[in-house]
Amino acid sequence: MLQNSYLTKELMDSIVDATSEYKRVYGLSAMYPDVSLSVLSGAFSNALFENRNVVGIEDVYIAIRDSKRIYPDSRVKECQSFKQKFANVCASENIILPDVKIEDIDTGNDL
């Protein structure tokens, strides 16, 4: 993860917020940690796919956007919220997070 512990904590908080009770596909509270961990795993996979040694803001953003365990409309809302929350950091590091619309979300039923 990033060297900045505050930013890492904020990224983890964003993942937990994105996978809160009414946003995740699984209704069982016992599955809650698994959903957050699957999004975190997706962020690490994105970084590896891009051949980077550090998981960054864009990796977490893409993991939230592409998660099949979060409802599609929640993914759109969480991506918008994520962009607002990290707007200053993205601007200072020249990171451009793409806009996400419901049409962009794969709504397949493969969980």
Rosetta blueprint (number, residue, H / E / L):
1 M L
2 L L
3 Q L
4 N L
5 S H
6 Y H
7 L H
8 T H
9 K H
10 E H
11 L H
12 M H
13 D H
14 S H
15 I H
16 V H
17 D H
18 A H
19 T L
20 S L
21 E L
22 Y L
23 K L
24 R E
25 V L
26 Y L
27 G L
28 L L
29 S H
30 A H
31 M H
32 Y H
33 P H
34 D H
35 V H
36 S H
37 L H
38 S H
39 V H
40 L H
41 S H
42 G H
43 A H
44 F H
45 S H
46 N H
47 A H
48 L H
49 F H
50 E L
51 N L
52 R L
53 N L
54 V L
55 V L
56 G L
57 I H
58 E H
59 D H
60 V H
61 Y H
62 I H
63 A H
64 I H
65 R H
66 D H
67 S L
68 K L
69 R L
70 I E
71 Y L
72 P H
73 D H
74 S H
75 R H
76 V H
77 K H
78 E H
79 C H
80 Q H
81 S H
82 F H
83 K H
84 Q H
85 K H
86 F L
87 A H
88 N H
89 V H
90 C H
91 A H
92 S H
93 E L
94 N L
95 I L
96 I L
97 L L
98 P L
99 D L
100 V L
101 K L
102 I H
103 E H
104 D H
105 I L
106 D L
107 T L
108 G L
109 N L
110 D L
111 L L
